[in-house]
Amino acid sequence: MATARAYALPDVSRSATVRSKPPSSYGLLESRRIALCLPSLEAGGAEGVMLSLARGFADRGFLVDLVLVKAHGTYLREVPPGVRIVDLGAGRASRSMLRLVRYLQSERPAALLATSSHVNLVVLLAKQLARVSTRVVLRQAETFSARQHSRGFSVLIPTLARLIYRWADTVVAGSEGVANDLARATRLPRERICVAPNPVVPTDVFALAAQPVDHPWFTTGADPVLLGVGRLAPEKDFATLIRAFARVQRHRPARLMILGEGSERGSLEALVAALGLEDSVSLPGFAINPFAYMTRAGVFVLSSLSEGSPGALIQALACGAPVVATDCQNGPREILDGGRYGRLVPVGDVPALAEAVLAALTDPRSPVPEEAWIHHSQDAAVEHYLGILQVVGHE
């Protein structure tokens, strides 16, 4: 896919390719420009959500800017040509403040959607300095309670959010759990926080799922593959998944593949070696099309310690994979309807996770109905967000 050209401030070009006129059912008060602000386009859940929203907004004829603290990351090559990249060229969000002020004063987008707690704070301060009428909507992907063991400046994030999140026009959470946590942490009235689905299921999900996987583990008649997808980060707790897989192997032949990249790669590879699982565990890195793996997985497993709204779990449901998930705060229980659509196990419980995986391999259950994931489709979620941004021309 062609990559959109990046535009560095202060020279913000207007030459990006866009549709000449938006559909009549939409209308911005001041302009047709929507900005989406985030740290970068590294492969991650929040980044994927914002890229899907940008694509959906552009498809509906809006002028869309992806305003990045630093324009780098795996997803850069996935930005469609009709979406403009604005590179603030800063190493961290706090250093992008003045350039963001300049952008807001120059472009005056009608609405700006920001994600990531650091960026959210900077966006709110920048709007105050820029003195523009841009409607600012914050998307809160993670819980503040999960930051209780943070270090450095991150320790101050909940306190700062309590002071200035009230400046936002609206705050959006990906699940009821995140919304409730956010209300407690920021002391915002719960009615000022809305829950919106994440656009994690693309319109062409079934075509993507049907694409071939060039890997011997996914050939006909091969042993079933347990699949994990996500950043190799402590909160995903893939170590528990690897230990549970070792127990599964004692009862039946199987393989384990974990798609993703991150800081925990070294420790996870060391654990695989220590357990003697080098021939049956694979960590191939980030996959641009995880759907092809999900539809062929024997079981999709989410082993997280904490979540906001786990997109990979929703995607696995859409692909028809049997799923097992930890009953961590905020997300899995809501998505799986209390266990109706997949098995839930206690967080960090290796024996329980192994037992649930074995049960899923033996009795995968029927594919879940479309209602389990359809509101997370790109079209449905984009429409929902357009309403929140107040760019929909109906009451």
Steps between C-alpha positions, in 0.01 A plus 500: 500500500628846416611712793369850552753777480614640836477874560729652761411823675509793463433457127172309509409422140143459377582277205380166636256313281145509638152477363376833376179498702377308804173310503203723576420314822805651668595858572766664716425833657820676387678272256515147367834430667531239774831453682605183678794545736716222640867431584597301189385217276682218672311172481255500788132493585447875540695572183295249304176653626603853402617387157168324438307810606715718274433270207126496573478879533690548174277250321205718598657805341653682797841664498697289746831578671696243697693728736793299635739599776757318286421353159642152528373147548389185322156638414638796302492295183131424562387865495276549194597776253193707587617546862759770569782434747602797712835430668555705816856369498536466878653220702222509757155652536602774744748638246239524225288764675601812307485326163157366583388853593630622164315222321171580673531871424592435137258222408218552752351149470137482601569197718806333647504147641802416717612175658773410753496666841816706438368628167156567644647737759714682244205540262285660769775745596574578134137586432500744790813670367378501139162649596314316226147361495606149398287236673739274696406140572732281706516127449611312811635160401652388829395518863663736745491226764746305284748787549533452874847350456618759248823690542629844407264755348235233440427496873357851462266415212191417711543817707541719192204331333288575807588867459459553126298217340196713586610734219415233242169524319454124538702207625458160332576158650517169318311307767275555800784391728738762362226766523433419866871497582543833322214657696656388828850617407407840354184565705322588178123447512431159346254660255787696346670176400354300214581147389570447131590183309844471348514456119715188520311286247573632148239494225703240311564276802377184329715561193801557724421187700485297178852597394752217519747459785841387382596299806523118539308510830183603317487224242213250489539227760760687705481520880269775630659839556433711807519865397581809703509849350627821659797703610768298675450706815464407870126577514429243226650227724604271217725322751189349658379393156833329427492317833139395442595374154769280654223334704279462192780316322506237772148399397499544122718618209463872428696811402508854633550814291507854642475784248644829618814687594617673814732535796429154643632305200827408668343373822231307312755332274704409808191345661427299184856366504488423873184293449647321198227628267714643218349260242139570590490873588549776243526877550517620137439867578231740378260377231326760284215252441428310823155398373642227278660344808193547719264317267739201493581496874398202711441745789559872538632579849508835678711475815510867606538636851298807402326636192300795376297344222706220342467539125672171420237311701221665299680426174540136595125474563430652158733243343317213668783386725421328830623736772632480854569819696607604845224668696708814545346837572343696217417320183502120472193437716305770312610374159434134579165580666603345829633185334222447246733550203818352645663356809618729781770404750662675799792733428843338529361151569714263294309176578160663434620648170638165386177321598286754311718470190474120506122529535484743207706266283270210588173696481551819296128594519309651211622824337365804684216701343576820316350701786808418709727717288308692233486826698881494492502492119668798336177637351302481825776646715579781256136608500499491880811718521367749245205550730729556799708748303170671413556493129181312422235730362206355689370561850 
